[in-house]
Amino acid sequence: MALAMAFGMAACGTTGQAGDGGAASASAGDTGAVDRGFKIGLLLPESRTARYEKFDRPYITEHLAELCPKCQVVYGNAGDDPDRQRQQFDAMLNENVKVIILDPVDARAIAQSVSNARSQGVKVVAYDRLAHGPIDAYTSFDNIQVGRMQGQALLDALKAGGDPGRGPIVMINGSPSDPNADDFKKGVHSILNGQVIVGREYDTPGWSPERAGTEAAAAFAELGAERIIGVYAANDGMAGGVALAMRNAGVRKGTPLTGQDAELAAIQRILLGTQTMTVYKPIRPEAVNAAQLAVDLASGKPVTGSGSGSGTVDNGTSSSIPAQIIQPTVVTWDNIKDTVVKDGFWTVQEICAVDVRVACEAAGLT
Protein backbone atom coordinates (compact mmCIF):
# COMPACT_ATOMS: atom_id res chain seq x y z
CA MET A 1 0.00 0.00 0.00
CA ALA A 2 3.04 2.26 0.23
CA LEU A 3 2.90 2.44 -3.56
CA ALA A 4 -0.65 3.74 -3.36
CA MET A 5 0.38 6.41 -0.87
CA ALA A 6 3.32 7.52 -2.98
CA PHE A 7 1.37 7.84 -6.20
CA GLY A 8 -1.64 9.29 -4.37
CA MET A 9 0.33 12.50 -3.77
CA ALA A 10 -0.44 13.52 -7.35
CA ALA A 11 -2.95 16.34 -7.90
CA CYS A 12 -6.59 15.24 -8.11
CA GLY A 13 -8.81 15.72 -11.15
CA THR A 14 -11.69 14.20 -13.10
CA THR A 15 -11.22 11.57 -15.78
CA GLY A 16 -13.33 11.90 -18.91
CA GLN A 17 -15.10 8.95 -20.47
CA ALA A 18 -15.34 7.91 -24.08
CA GLY A 19 -17.61 10.26 -26.00
CA ASP A 20 -17.01 13.25 -23.73
CA GLY A 21 -14.99 14.97 -26.43
CA GLY A 22 -11.42 14.38 -27.56
CA ALA A 23 -8.50 15.59 -25.49
CA ALA A 24 -5.47 17.09 -27.18
CA SER A 25 -3.10 14.48 -28.56
CA ALA A 26 0.44 14.05 -27.32
CA SER A 27 3.28 12.33 -29.09
CA ALA A 28 5.63 9.88 -27.39
CA GLY A 29 8.40 11.72 -25.63
CA ASP A 30 6.34 14.89 -25.26
CA THR A 31 6.91 16.09 -21.71
CA GLY A 32 3.96 18.52 -22.02
CA ALA A 33 1.54 15.70 -22.79
CA VAL A 34 0.12 15.51 -19.27
CA ASP A 35 -0.63 19.24 -19.24
CA ARG A 36 -2.67 18.95 -22.42
CA GLY A 37 -4.13 15.50 -21.86
CA PHE A 38 -4.47 12.51 -24.17
CA LYS A 39 -6.55 9.37 -24.59
CA ILE A 40 -5.87 6.26 -22.53
CA GLY A 41 -7.51 2.94 -23.34
CA LEU A 42 -8.59 0.56 -20.58
CA LEU A 43 -9.56 -2.98 -21.54
CA LEU A 44 -10.78 -5.41 -18.87
CA PRO A 45 -11.59 -9.05 -19.59
CA GLU A 46 -15.01 -9.70 -18.04
CA SER A 47 -17.58 -8.54 -15.53
CA ARG A 48 -18.73 -11.87 -14.06
CA THR A 49 -15.94 -11.67 -11.48
CA ALA A 50 -16.88 -8.91 -9.04
CA ARG A 51 -13.46 -7.29 -8.86
CA TYR A 52 -13.28 -5.77 -12.34
CA GLU A 53 -16.19 -3.34 -12.15
CA LYS A 54 -16.18 -2.89 -8.36
CA PHE A 55 -12.45 -2.35 -7.90
CA ASP A 56 -10.14 -2.42 -10.94
CA ARG A 57 -12.01 -0.01 -13.18
CA PRO A 58 -12.75 2.68 -10.56
CA TYR A 59 -9.29 2.43 -8.98
CA ILE A 60 -7.51 2.78 -12.33
CA THR A 61 -9.65 5.67 -13.56
CA GLU A 62 -9.33 7.41 -10.18
CA HIS A 63 -5.54 7.31 -10.29
CA LEU A 64 -5.38 8.27 -13.95
CA ALA A 65 -7.42 11.35 -13.01
CA GLU A 66 -4.93 12.21 -10.29
CA LEU A 67 -1.94 11.82 -12.57
CA CYS A 68 -3.42 13.37 -15.70
CA PRO A 69 -6.55 15.46 -15.02
CA LYS A 70 -7.09 16.31 -18.68
CA CYS A 71 -6.69 12.77 -19.94
CA GLN A 72 -9.68 10.91 -21.36
CA VAL A 73 -10.28 7.22 -20.57
CA VAL A 74 -11.77 5.05 -23.30
CA TYR A 75 -13.14 1.91 -21.65
CA GLY A 76 -14.10 -1.54 -22.85
CA ASN A 77 -15.07 -4.78 -21.11
CA ALA A 78 -14.83 -7.90 -23.28
CA GLY A 79 -17.39 -10.00 -21.43
CA ASP A 80 -14.93 -12.94 -21.52
CA ASP A 81 -14.95 -12.90 -25.34
CA PRO A 82 -11.46 -12.73 -26.93
CA ASP A 83 -12.86 -11.73 -30.33
CA ARG A 84 -14.76 -8.86 -28.76
CA GLN A 85 -11.63 -7.74 -26.95
CA ARG A 86 -9.65 -7.69 -30.18
CA GLN A 87 -12.36 -5.55 -31.75
CA GLN A 88 -12.31 -3.20 -28.76
CA PHE A 89 -8.53 -2.96 -28.91
CA ASP A 90 -8.48 -2.19 -32.62
CA ALA A 91 -11.26 0.39 -32.19
CA MET A 92 -9.16 2.15 -29.58
CA LEU A 93 -6.26 2.35 -32.01
CA ASN A 94 -8.62 4.09 -34.43
CA GLU A 95 -9.58 6.53 -31.65
CA ASN A 96 -5.94 7.66 -31.38
CA VAL A 97 -5.27 6.48 -27.86
CA LYS A 98 -1.65 6.93 -26.79
CA VAL A 99 -1.50 3.99 -24.41
CA ILE A 100 -3.70 0.99 -23.60
CA ILE A 101 -3.95 -0.75 -20.24
CA LEU A 102 -4.81 -4.33 -21.20
CA ASP A 103 -6.02 -7.25 -19.09
CA PRO A 104 -6.36 -9.91 -21.78
CA VAL A 105 -9.10 -12.51 -22.03
CA ASP A 106 -6.74 -14.68 -24.08
CA ALA A 107 -3.11 -13.66 -23.77
CA ARG A 108 -2.08 -15.32 -27.03
CA ALA A 109 -5.06 -14.26 -29.12
CA ILE A 110 -4.45 -10.57 -28.44
CA ALA A 111 -0.81 -10.65 -29.60
CA GLN A 112 -1.50 -9.38 -33.13
CA SER A 113 -3.41 -6.39 -31.81
CA VAL A 114 -0.49 -5.61 -29.50
CA SER A 115 1.84 -5.76 -32.51
CA ASN A 116 -0.48 -3.39 -34.38
CA ALA A 117 -0.26 -0.99 -31.46
CA ARG A 118 3.54 -1.10 -31.55
CA SER A 119 3.54 -0.33 -35.27
CA GLN A 120 1.37 2.75 -34.62
CA GLY A 121 3.48 3.97 -31.71
CA VAL A 122 0.84 3.13 -29.09
CA LYS A 123 2.17 1.83 -25.79
CA VAL A 124 0.63 -1.19 -24.04
CA VAL A 125 0.65 -1.93 -20.32
CA ALA A 126 -0.25 -5.55 -19.54
CA TYR A 127 -2.40 -5.54 -16.41
CA ASP A 128 -2.82 -8.53 -14.10
CA ARG A 129 -2.29 -11.04 -16.94
CA LEU A 130 0.84 -11.06 -19.10
CA ALA A 131 -0.28 -10.55 -22.69
CA HIS A 132 1.76 -11.85 -25.60
CA GLY A 133 3.21 -9.49 -28.18
CA PRO A 134 5.53 -6.47 -27.81
CA ILE A 135 4.06 -4.99 -24.63
CA ASP A 136 5.89 -2.14 -22.92
CA ALA A 137 5.30 -2.80 -19.20
CA TYR A 138 3.50 -5.20 -16.88
CA THR A 139 2.02 -5.05 -13.40
CA SER A 140 0.57 -7.97 -11.48
CA PHE A 141 1.18 -10.23 -8.53
CA ASP A 142 3.73 -12.95 -7.96
CA ASN A 143 1.52 -15.59 -9.50
CA ILE A 144 3.78 -18.57 -8.84
CA GLN A 145 3.85 -17.46 -5.21
CA VAL A 146 0.04 -17.36 -5.24
CA GLY A 147 0.05 -21.02 -6.29
CA ARG A 148 2.59 -21.87 -3.61
CA MET A 149 0.41 -20.18 -1.00
CA GLN A 150 -2.62 -22.15 -2.14
CA GLY A 151 -0.65 -25.39 -2.18
CA GLN A 152 0.84 -24.84 1.25
CA ALA A 153 -2.50 -23.94 2.79
CA LEU A 154 -4.07 -27.05 1.28
CA LEU A 155 -1.19 -29.26 2.39
CA ASP A 156 -1.31 -27.87 5.93
CA ALA A 157 -5.05 -28.52 6.11
CA LEU A 158 -4.59 -32.06 4.81
CA LYS A 159 -1.84 -32.76 7.34
CA ALA A 160 -4.07 -31.49 10.13
CA GLY A 161 -6.37 -34.40 9.31
CA GLY A 162 -3.65 -37.05 9.10
CA ASP A 163 -1.47 -38.44 6.33
CA PRO A 164 -1.86 -36.14 3.26
CA GLY A 165 -1.54 -39.23 1.06
CA ARG A 166 -4.38 -41.10 2.76
CA GLY A 167 -6.81 -40.39 -0.09
CA PRO A 168 -7.15 -38.55 -3.39
CA ILE A 169 -7.49 -34.83 -3.98
CA VAL A 170 -9.08 -33.17 -7.01
CA MET A 171 -7.43 -30.22 -8.78
CA ILE A 172 -9.48 -27.63 -10.67
CA ASN A 173 -7.00 -25.33 -12.42
CA GLY A 174 -7.74 -22.09 -14.24
CA SER A 175 -8.23 -21.31 -17.89
CA PRO A 176 -5.60 -22.62 -20.34
CA SER A 177 -5.81 -19.30 -22.23
CA ASP A 178 -4.71 -17.35 -19.13
CA PRO A 179 -0.93 -17.37 -18.50
CA ASN A 180 -1.57 -16.67 -14.83
CA ALA A 181 -3.33 -20.02 -14.53
CA ASP A 182 -0.19 -21.78 -15.66
CA ASP A 183 1.83 -19.93 -13.02
CA PHE A 184 -0.66 -20.82 -10.30
CA LYS A 185 -0.47 -24.45 -11.39
CA LYS A 186 3.33 -24.43 -11.32
CA GLY A 187 3.30 -22.94 -7.86
CA VAL A 188 0.77 -25.34 -6.36
CA HIS A 189 2.45 -28.39 -7.89
CA SER A 190 5.81 -27.29 -6.48
CA ILE A 191 4.27 -27.73 -3.02
CA LEU A 192 1.99 -30.73 -3.54
CA ASN A 193 4.06 -32.99 -5.80
CA GLY A 194 5.23 -36.03 -3.88
CA GLN A 195 3.01 -35.14 -0.93
CA VAL A 196 -0.49 -35.96 -2.14
CA ILE A 197 -2.37 -38.24 -4.51
CA VAL A 198 -3.99 -36.26 -7.33
CA GLY A 199 -7.02 -38.31 -8.28
CA ARG A 200 -8.20 -36.04 -11.09
CA GLU A 201 -6.96 -32.74 -12.48
CA TYR A 202 -8.68 -30.35 -14.89
CA ASP A 203 -7.89 -27.12 -16.72
CA THR A 204 -11.11 -25.10 -16.80
CA PRO A 205 -11.82 -22.87 -19.84
CA GLY A 206 -12.90 -19.36 -18.97
CA TRP A 207 -12.53 -19.98 -15.24
CA SER A 208 -16.16 -21.08 -15.41
CA PRO A 209 -17.75 -21.85 -12.01
CA GLU A 210 -20.35 -24.01 -13.72
CA ARG A 211 -17.71 -25.99 -15.60
CA ALA A 212 -15.66 -26.34 -12.40
CA GLY A 213 -18.68 -27.72 -10.58
CA THR A 214 -19.32 -30.21 -13.37
CA GLU A 215 -15.67 -31.32 -13.39
CA ALA A 216 -15.65 -31.73 -9.63
CA ALA A 217 -18.91 -33.71 -9.65
CA ALA A 218 -17.51 -36.09 -12.29
CA ALA A 219 -14.34 -36.60 -10.24
CA PHE A 220 -16.30 -37.26 -7.05
CA ALA A 221 -18.49 -39.81 -8.82
CA GLU A 222 -15.51 -41.62 -10.31
CA LEU A 223 -13.22 -41.54 -7.27
CA GLY A 224 -15.88 -41.88 -4.60
CA ALA A 225 -17.07 -38.80 -2.74
CA GLU A 226 -16.36 -40.43 0.62
CA ARG A 227 -12.68 -40.88 -0.32
CA ILE A 228 -11.97 -37.27 -1.29
CA ILE A 229 -9.73 -35.51 1.27
CA GLY A 230 -9.26 -32.13 -0.43
CA VAL A 231 -9.93 -30.00 -3.48
CA TYR A 232 -7.71 -27.39 -5.11
CA ALA A 233 -9.76 -24.70 -6.87
CA ALA A 234 -7.63 -22.05 -8.52
CA ASN A 235 -9.98 -19.13 -7.80
CA ASP A 236 -12.99 -18.24 -5.69
CA GLY A 237 -15.50 -18.25 -8.52
CA MET A 238 -14.69 -21.87 -9.33
CA ALA A 239 -14.52 -22.69 -5.62
CA GLY A 240 -18.17 -21.65 -5.42
CA GLY A 241 -19.11 -24.17 -8.10
CA VAL A 242 -16.95 -26.82 -6.44
CA ALA A 243 -18.41 -26.18 -2.98
CA LEU A 244 -21.89 -26.80 -4.35
CA ALA A 245 -20.73 -30.00 -6.05
CA MET A 246 -19.09 -31.14 -2.80
CA ARG A 247 -22.31 -30.63 -0.89
CA ASN A 248 -24.45 -32.35 -3.53
CA ALA A 249 -22.09 -35.33 -3.78
CA GLY A 250 -21.88 -35.79 -0.02
CA VAL A 251 -18.17 -34.99 0.34
CA ARG A 252 -17.34 -34.87 4.04
CA LYS A 253 -18.06 -31.49 5.66
CA GLY A 254 -14.90 -29.57 6.42
CA THR A 255 -12.95 -31.11 3.52
CA PRO A 256 -10.28 -28.53 2.58
CA LEU A 257 -11.06 -26.31 -0.42
CA THR A 258 -8.84 -23.52 -1.74
CA GLY A 259 -9.57 -20.33 -3.64
CA GLN A 260 -8.15 -16.99 -4.73
CA ASP A 261 -9.26 -13.35 -5.14
CA ALA A 262 -10.91 -12.81 -1.73
CA GLU A 263 -14.38 -12.55 -3.29
CA LEU A 264 -17.19 -11.73 -0.88
CA ALA A 265 -18.85 -15.14 -1.25
CA ALA A 266 -15.50 -16.82 -0.58
CA ILE A 267 -14.94 -14.84 2.63
CA GLN A 268 -18.41 -15.90 3.73
CA ARG A 269 -17.69 -19.54 2.86
CA ILE A 270 -14.50 -19.39 4.93
CA LEU A 271 -16.50 -18.11 7.88
CA LEU A 272 -19.06 -20.90 7.39
CA GLY A 273 -16.38 -23.57 7.04
CA THR A 274 -17.10 -24.59 3.45
CA GLN A 275 -13.87 -23.06 2.06
CA THR A 276 -10.48 -23.20 3.75
CA MET A 277 -8.64 -20.17 2.39
CA THR A 278 -8.38 -17.59 -0.33
CA VAL A 279 -5.60 -15.32 -1.58
CA TYR A 280 -6.05 -11.58 -1.15
CA LYS A 281 -4.39 -9.60 -3.91
CA PRO A 282 -4.69 -5.90 -3.02
CA ILE A 283 -6.00 -4.36 -6.21
CA ARG A 284 -5.46 -0.69 -5.40
CA PRO A 285 -1.63 -0.77 -5.61
CA GLU A 286 -1.87 -2.81 -8.82
CA ALA A 287 -4.22 -0.20 -10.27
CA VAL A 288 -1.93 2.61 -9.13
CA ASN A 289 1.00 0.92 -10.86
CA ALA A 290 -0.99 0.57 -14.08
CA ALA A 291 -2.04 4.22 -14.07
CA GLN A 292 1.49 5.45 -13.38
CA LEU A 293 3.03 3.20 -16.04
CA ALA A 294 0.45 4.29 -18.62
CA VAL A 295 0.96 8.01 -18.05
CA ASP A 296 4.75 7.69 -17.95
CA LEU A 297 4.88 5.63 -21.15
CA ALA A 298 2.52 7.95 -23.02
CA SER A 299 4.58 10.99 -22.05
CA GLY A 300 7.90 9.39 -22.92
CA LYS A 301 9.25 8.79 -19.43
CA PRO A 302 11.32 5.66 -18.74
CA VAL A 303 9.69 2.97 -16.62
CA THR A 304 11.33 0.41 -14.36
CA GLY A 305 10.35 -2.81 -12.67
CA SER A 306 10.01 -3.51 -8.97
CA GLY A 307 9.05 -6.25 -6.56
CA SER A 308 10.19 -9.86 -6.56
CA GLY A 309 12.64 -11.21 -9.11
CA SER A 310 14.75 -9.19 -11.52
CA GLY A 311 12.18 -6.49 -12.22
CA THR A 312 11.57 -7.82 -15.74
CA VAL A 313 9.48 -10.60 -17.27
CA ASP A 314 9.57 -12.63 -20.47
CA ASN A 315 6.33 -13.14 -22.44
CA GLY A 316 7.90 -15.02 -25.33
CA THR A 317 8.21 -11.87 -27.45
CA SER A 318 10.47 -9.87 -25.17
CA SER A 319 12.65 -11.08 -22.32
CA SER A 320 13.09 -7.71 -20.58
CA ILE A 321 9.62 -6.21 -20.04
CA PRO A 322 9.65 -3.89 -16.98
CA ALA A 323 7.44 -5.53 -14.36
CA GLN A 324 6.05 -4.13 -11.14
CA ILE A 325 5.12 -7.10 -8.96
CA ILE A 326 3.04 -7.04 -5.77
CA GLN A 327 3.01 -9.67 -3.03
CA PRO A 328 -0.30 -11.41 -2.18
CA THR A 329 -1.60 -12.51 1.24
CA VAL A 330 -3.27 -15.71 2.41
CA VAL A 331 -6.67 -15.17 4.06
CA THR A 332 -8.12 -17.72 6.47
CA TRP A 333 -10.76 -17.65 9.21
CA ASP A 334 -8.16 -16.22 11.60
CA ASN A 335 -7.14 -13.07 9.72
CA ILE A 336 -10.18 -11.81 7.80
CA LYS A 337 -10.40 -8.78 10.10
CA ASP A 338 -6.72 -7.91 9.67
CA THR A 339 -6.68 -8.23 5.86
CA VAL A 340 -9.72 -7.60 3.70
CA VAL A 341 -11.63 -5.70 6.41
CA LYS A 342 -8.67 -3.61 7.55
CA ASP A 343 -7.92 -2.57 3.96
CA GLY A 344 -11.56 -1.71 3.29
CA PHE A 345 -11.76 -4.33 0.55
CA TRP A 346 -14.95 -5.61 2.20
CA THR A 347 -16.81 -4.08 5.11
CA VAL A 348 -18.15 -6.03 8.07
CA GLN A 349 -21.64 -5.04 6.93
CA GLU A 350 -21.04 -6.56 3.50
CA ILE A 351 -19.59 -9.76 4.90
CA CYS A 352 -21.94 -10.38 7.79
CA ALA A 353 -25.23 -11.04 6.05
CA VAL A 354 -28.00 -12.70 8.04
CA ASP A 355 -26.93 -16.27 7.30
CA VAL A 356 -23.30 -15.48 8.22
CA ARG A 357 -23.93 -13.37 11.32
CA VAL A 358 -23.31 -16.09 13.88
CA ALA A 359 -20.08 -17.12 12.13
CA CYS A 360 -19.01 -13.45 12.06
CA GLU A 361 -19.52 -13.20 15.80
CA ALA A 362 -17.43 -16.30 16.36
CA ALA A 363 -14.63 -14.80 14.24
CA GLY A 364 -14.73 -11.52 16.15
CA LEU A 365 -16.00 -9.45 13.24
CA THR A 366 -19.07 -8.08 15.01
C-alpha positions in Angstrom: 0.0 0.0 0.0 3.0 2.3 0.2 2.9 2.4 -3.6 -0.7 3.7 -3.4 0.4 6.4 -0.9 3.3 7.5 -3.0 1.4 7.8 -6.2 -1.6 9.3 -4.4 0.3 12.5 -3.8 -0.4 13.5 -7.4 -3.0 16.3 -7.9 -6.6 15.2 -8.1 -8.8 15.7 -11.1 -11.7 14.2 -13.1 -11.2 11.6 -15.8 -13.3 11.9 -18.9 -15.1 9.0 -20.5 -15.3 7.9 -24.1 -17.6 10.3 -26.0 -17.0 13.2 -23.7 -15.0 15.0 -26.4 -11.4 14.4 -27.6 -8.5 15.6 -25.5 -5.5 17.1 -27.2 -3.1 14.5 -28.6 0.4 14.1 -27.3 3.3 12.3 -29.1 5.6 9.9 -27.4 8.4 11.7 -25.6 6.3 14.9 -25.3 6.9 16.1 -21.7 4.0 18.5 -22.0 1.5 15.7 -22.8 0.1 15.5 -19.3 -0.6 19.2 -19.2 -2.7 19.0 -22.4 -4.1 15.5 -21.9 -4.5 12.5 -24.2 -6.6 9.4 -24.6 -5.9 6.3 -22.5 -7.5 2.9 -23.3 -8.6 0.6 -20.6 -9.6 -3.0 -21.5 -10.8 -5.4 -18.9 -11.6 -9.1 -19.6 -15.0 -9.7 -18.0 -17.6 -8.5 -15.5 -18.7 -11.9 -14.1 -15.9 -11.7 -11.5 -16.9 -8.9 -9.0 -13.5 -7.3 -8.9 -13.3 -5.8 -12.3 -16.2 -3.3 -12.2 -16.2 -2.9 -8.4 -12.4 -2.4 -7.9 -10.1 -2.4 -10.9 -12.0 0.0 -13.2 -12.8 2.7 -10.6 -9.3 2.4 -9.0 -7.5 2.8 -12.3 -9.6 5.7 -13.6 -9.3 7.4 -10.2 -5.5 7.3 -10.3 -5.4 8.3 -13.9 -7.4 11.4 -13.0 -4.9 12.2 -10.3 -1.9 11.8 -12.6 -3.4 13.4 -15.7 -6.6 15.5 -15.0 -7.1 16.3 -18.7 -6.7 12.8 -19.9 -9.7 10.9 -21.4 -10.3 7.2 -20.6 -11.8 5.1 -23.3 -13.1 1.9 -21.7 -14.1 -1.5 -22.9 -15.1 -4.8 -21.1 -14.8 -7.9 -23.3 -17.4 -10.0 -21.4 -14.9 -12.9 -21.5 -14.9 -12.9 -25.3 -11.5 -12.7 -26.9 -12.9 -11.7 -30.3 -14.8 -8.9 -28.8 -11.6 -7.7 -26.9 -9.6 -7.7 -30.2 -12.4 -5.6 -31.8 -12.3 -3.2 -28.8 -8.5 -3.0 -28.9 -8.5 -2.2 -32.6 -11.3 0.4 -32.2 -9.2 2.2 -29.6 -6.3 2.4 -32.0 -8.6 4.1 -34.4 -9.6 6.5 -31.7 -5.9 7.7 -31.4 -5.3 6.5 -27.9 -1.7 6.9 -26.8 -1.5 4.0 -24.4 -3.7 1.0 -23.6 -4.0 -0.8 -20.2 -4.8 -4.3 -21.2 -6.0 -7.2 -19.1 -6.4 -9.9 -21.8 -9.1 -12.5 -22.0 -6.7 -14.7 -24.1 -3.1 -13.7 -23.8 -2.1 -15.3 -27.0 -5.1 -14.3 -29.1 -4.4 -10.6 -28.4 -0.8 -10.7 -29.6 -1.5 -9.4 -33.1 -3.4 -6.4 -31.8 -0.5 -5.6 -29.5 1.8 -5.8 -32.5 -0.5 -3.4 -34.4 -0.3 -1.0 -31.5 3.5 -1.1 -31.5 3.5 -0.3 -35.3 1.4 2.7 -34.6 3.5 4.0 -31.7 0.8 3.1 -29.1 2.2 1.8 -25.8 0.6 -1.2 -24.0 0.6 -1.9 -20.3 -0.3 -5.6 -19.5 -2.4 -5.5 -16.4 -2.8 -8.5 -14.1 -2.3 -11.0 -16.9 0.8 -11.1 -19.1 -0.3 -10.6 -22.7 1.8 -11.9 -25.6 3.2 -9.5 -28.2 5.5 -6.5 -27.8 4.1 -5.0 -24.6 5.9 -2.1 -22.9 5.3 -2.8 -19.2 3.5 -5.2 -16.9 2.0 -5.1 -13.4 0.6 -8.0 -11.5 1.2 -10.2 -8.5 3.7 -12.9 -8.0 1.5 -15.6 -9.5 3.8 -18.6 -8.8 3.8 -17.5 -5.2 0.0 -17.4 -5.2 0.1 -21.0 -6.3 2.6 -21.9 -3.6 0.4 -20.2 -1.0 -2.6 -22.2 -2.1 -0.6 -25.4 -2.2 0.8 -24.8 1.3 -2.5 -23.9 2.8 -4.1 -27.1 1.3 -1.2 -29.3 2.4 -1.3 -27.9 5.9 -5.1 -28.5 6.1 -4.6 -32.1 4.8 -1.8 -32.8 7.3 -4.1 -31.5 10.1 -6.4 -34.4 9.3 -3.7 -37.0 9.1 -1.5 -38.4 6.3 -1.9 -36.1 3.3 -1.5 -39.2 1.1 -4.4 -41.1 2.8 -6.8 -40.4 -0.1 -7.2 -38.6 -3.4 -7.5 -34.8 -4.0 -9.1 -33.2 -7.0 -7.4 -30.2 -8.8 -9.5 -27.6 -10.7 -7.0 -25.3 -12.4 -7.7 -22.1 -14.2 -8.2 -21.3 -17.9 -5.6 -22.6 -20.3 -5.8 -19.3 -22.2 -4.7 -17.3 -19.1 -0.9 -17.4 -18.5 -1.6 -16.7 -14.8 -3.3 -20.0 -14.5 -0.2 -21.8 -15.7 1.8 -19.9 -13.0 -0.7 -20.8 -10.3 -0.5 -24.4 -11.4 3.3 -24.4 -11.3 3.3 -22.9 -7.9 0.8 -25.3 -6.4 2.5 -28.4 -7.9 5.8 -27.3 -6.5 4.3 -27.7 -3.0 2.0 -30.7 -3.5 4.1 -33.0 -5.8 5.2 -36.0 -3.9 3.0 -35.1 -0.9 -0.5 -36.0 -2.1 -2.4 -38.2 -4.5 -4.0 -36.3 -7.3 -7.0 -38.3 -8.3 -8.2 -36.0 -11.1 -7.0 -32.7 -12.5 -8.7 -30.4 -14.9 -7.9 -27.1 -16.7 -11.1 -25.1 -16.8 -11.8 -22.9 -19.8 -12.9 -19.4 -19.0 -12.5 -20.0 -15.2 -16.2 -21.1 -15.4 -17.7 -21.9 -12.0 -20.3 -24.0 -13.7 -17.7 -26.0 -15.6 -15.7 -26.3 -12.4 -18.7 -27.7 -10.6 -19.3 -30.2 -13.4 -15.7 -31.3 -13.4 -15.7 -31.7 -9.6 -18.9 -33.7 -9.7 -17.5 -36.1 -12.3 -14.3 -36.6 -10.2 -16.3 -37.3 -7.0 -18.5 -39.8 -8.8 -15.5 -41.6 -10.3 -13.2 -41.5 -7.3 -15.9 -41.9 -4.6 -17.1 -38.8 -2.7 -16.4 -40.4 0.6 -12.7 -40.9 -0.3 -12.0 -37.3 -1.3 -9.7 -35.5 1.3 -9.3 -32.1 -0.4 -9.9 -30.0 -3.5 -7.7 -27.4 -5.1 -9.8 -24.7 -6.9 -7.6 -22.0 -8.5 -10.0 -19.1 -7.8 -13.0 -18.2 -5.7 -15.5 -18.3 -8.5 -14.7 -21.9 -9.3 -14.5 -22.7 -5.6 -18.2 -21.6 -5.4 -19.1 -24.2 -8.1 -17.0 -26.8 -6.4 -18.4 -26.2 -3.0 -21.9 -26.8 -4.4 -20.7 -30.0 -6.0 -19.1 -31.1 -2.8 -22.3 -30.6 -0.9 -24.5 -32.4 -3.5 -22.1 -35.3 -3.8 -21.9 -35.8 0.0 -18.2 -35.0 0.3 -17.3 -34.9 4.0 -18.1 -31.5 5.7 -14.9 -29.6 6.4 -13.0 -31.1 3.5 -10.3 -28.5 2.6 -11.1 -26.3 -0.4 -8.8 -23.5 -1.7 -9.6 -20.3 -3.6 -8.2 -17.0 -4.7 -9.3 -13.3 -5.1 -10.9 -12.8 -1.7 -14.4 -12.5 -3.3 -17.2 -11.7 -0.9 -18.8 -15.1 -1.3 -15.5 -16.8 -0.6 -14.9 -14.8 2.6 -18.4 -15.9 3.7 -17.7 -19.5 2.9 -14.5 -19.4 4.9 -16.5 -18.1 7.9 -19.1 -20.9 7.4 -16.4 -23.6 7.0 -17.1 -24.6 3.4 -13.9 -23.1 2.1 -10.5 -23.2 3.8 -8.6 -20.2 2.4 -8.4 -17.6 -0.3 -5.6 -15.3 -1.6 -6.1 -11.6 -1.1 -4.4 -9.6 -3.9 -4.7 -5.9 -3.0 -6.0 -4.4 -6.2 -5.5 -0.7 -5.4 -1.6 -0.8 -5.6 -1.9 -2.8 -8.8 -4.2 -0.2 -10.3 -1.9 2.6 -9.1 1.0 0.9 -10.9 -1.0 0.6 -14.1 -2.0 4.2 -14.1 1.5 5.5 -13.4 3.0 3.2 -16.0 0.4 4.3 -18.6 1.0 8.0 -18.0 4.7 7.7 -17.9 4.9 5.6 -21.1 2.5 7.9 -23.0 4.6 11.0 -22.1 7.9 9.4 -22.9 9.3 8.8 -19.4 11.3 5.7 -18.7 9.7 3.0 -16.6 11.3 0.4 -14.4 10.4 -2.8 -12.7 10.0 -3.5 -9.0 9.1 -6.3 -6.6 10.2 -9.9 -6.6 12.6 -11.2 -9.1 14.8 -9.2 -11.5 12.2 -6.5 -12.2 11.6 -7.8 -15.7 9.5 -10.6 -17.3 9.6 -12.6 -20.5 6.3 -13.1 -22.4 7.9 -15.0 -25.3 8.2 -11.9 -27.4 10.5 -9.9 -25.2 12.7 -11.1 -22.3 13.1 -7.7 -20.6 9.6 -6.2 -20.0 9.7 -3.9 -17.0 7.4 -5.5 -14.4 6.0 -4.1 -11.1 5.1 -7.1 -9.0 3.0 -7.0 -5.8 3.0 -9.7 -3.0 -0.3 -11.4 -2.2 -1.6 -12.5 1.2 -3.3 -15.7 2.4 -6.7 -15.2 4.1 -8.1 -17.7 6.5 -10.8 -17.6 9.2 -8.2 -16.2 11.6 -7.1 -13.1 9.7 -10.2 -11.8 7.8 -10.4 -8.8 10.1 -6.7 -7.9 9.7 -6.7 -8.2 5.9 -9.7 -7.6 3.7 -11.6 -5.7 6.4 -8.7 -3.6 7.5 -7.9 -2.6 4.0 -11.6 -1.7 3.3 -11.8 -4.3 0.6 -15.0 -5.6 2.2 -16.8 -4.1 5.1 -18.1 -6.0 8.1 -21.6 -5.0 6.9 -21.0 -6.6 3.5 -19.6 -9.8 4.9 -21.9 -10.4 7.8 -25.2 -11.0 6.1 -28.0 -12.7 8.0 -26.9 -16.3 7.3 -23.3 -15.5 8.2 -23.9 -13.4 11.3 -23.3 -16.1 13.9 -20.1 -17.1 12.1 -19.0 -13.5 12.1 -19.5 -13.2 15.8 -17.4 -16.3 16.4 -14.6 -14.8 14.2 -14.7 -11.5 16.1 -16.0 -9.5 13.2 -19.1 -8.1 15.0 
